[in-house]
C-alpha cells in the first residue's frame, strides 16, 4: 500500500493492482480526498479504521476484490459517502449497523457476493439511499421490516 500519496489529493485511483489488505489509518492524511477507487485488487482484509480521517470521502469503490468480512465500524468515518461499491466480493453476511453512519449514501452496491442473510437493521441510518443492488447473492428471504428505514424508491435486481 503506498504511504506517500500527497495529502492534497482529491481523487485516488489504486484500482487493478495487487493490494491485499487495507491497514488502519493508511489514508488518514487524505483529508481532502472525495474519491477512492480500490476496485480490482486482491483485498481480503479491511481494518476497522482503514478509512479513518477521510471525512469528506464521497465515493468508495471496493468492488471486485476478495472481501468476506466487514467490521461493523469500518464505514463509520464516512459521513459524506454517497456511493459505496462492494460488488463482486466474497461477503457472506454483514453486521447490523455496518452502514448506520452512511446517511448521505444514495447508492449501495452489494451484488454478486455470497450473502445469504441480511440483519434486520442493516439499512438503519441510510436515509438517502435511492439505489440498492443485491442481485447475484444467495438471499432466500428478507426479514419483515428490513427495508423500513429506506425512504427511497428505486431498487434494482440488475445493474
N, C-alpha and C positions, 0 to 999 in steps of 0.2 A: 504494500500500500504506500503510495507516495506521500511523504510528510512535508514536502516543500512546495505545496500548491500555494500560490500567492494569496495572502489574506484578502486582497481586493477582488478576487474572482467572483463574478456574478453568476456564472454558469460553469459547471464542472462536468465534463464528459469522460468517464472512465469505462465506457462500455466496450465489450468484445476484447477482454483481457483474460488473465488467469488469476484474478483476485479470489481468494478462498475464504477470507473472513474480514469482518469489519470490527476492529477493536474499539474500546471505549475512547470517546472524545477525539477520534482521529481527525474529525472535521471541525472541531470546536473553534478553530481560528477563522473559519469561513463565515463570519457573522453577516456578511452582505450577500451570500450565495442564495439565489432563488431557485436554481435548478441543479439537481444532482442525478446524473444518469449512470447507474451501475449495472445496467442490463447486460445479458450475455456474458457472464463471468462464471466462476465456479463457486460462488459464495454459498457456504453451508452454515456459517456461523455469524450471527449478528449480536454484538454485545448490547446489553440493555441501554447503555449510554453511548451507543455508536453515533447518534445524531445530536448529542448534547451541544448546545451553543448555536445550533442552526435555527435561530429564532425566526427568520423570515423566509425559510425554505418553502416554496410553493409547489414544487414538482419533484417527486421522488420516484425513480424507476428502479425497481429491484427484480424486474421480470426476467425470465429465462436464466435462472440460477438453480441452486440445489438446496434452498432454504426449506427446512422441515419444521423447525420450532421457532416461535417468536415469543419473547418475554413480554408480559403484559405492559411493561413500561417503555418498550423500545420506541414507540412513536409519541411518547408523552411530551417531548420537547417541540414537536412540530405543530405549533399552534396556528401557523399560517398556511399549512399544507392544503392545497386544493386538489392535487392529483397524486394518487398513490397506486402504483402498479406493482402487484405481487403475482401476476400471472405466470404460468409455466414454471412452477417450483415443485417442491415435494411436500407442501404443507398438508398435514392430515387433520389438524384441529387448530383452533385459535382460542386463546383465553378470553373470557368475558371482560369487557372494558379495554381491550387492547387498542381500540380506536376512540376511546372516550374523549380524548383531547382534540380530536380532529373535527371540531365544529364547523370549520370552513371548507372541509373536503367536499368537493362536488362529484368526484369520480373515484371509485374504488374498484380495481381490477383484481379479482381472485380466481379467474378462470384457469382451467387446465392444471389443477392441483389434485390432491388426493383427499380433499376434505369430505368427511362422511357425516360430520355433526357440527352444528354451529350453536354456541351458547345463546340462550335467550337474550342476553344482554350485550351481544356482540356489536350491535349498532347504536347502543346508548351514546348519546352525545353528538351523533352525526346529523346535526340539524340541517345541513346544506346539501346532503347527498342527493344528486339527481340521476346518477348513472352507476349501476352496480352490475358487475359481471361475475356470475357464479357458474357459468356453463363449464362443462367438461370436468365436473367433480363427481363424487360418489355419494352425494346427498340424496337420501331416500325420503326424508320428511323434514318439515320445519316445525319447530315448537310454536304453539299458538302465541301470538303477540310479538314474535321476533322482529317483525317489520314495523311495529307501532311507533318506535322513535323516529322513523323516517317520515319527513313531510314532503318528499319529492314524488315525482310522477313517473319517471322513466326508468324501467328496469329491463335488462336485456338477457336473453338466453344465448345470444350470439354476438360476438364483437362486430 
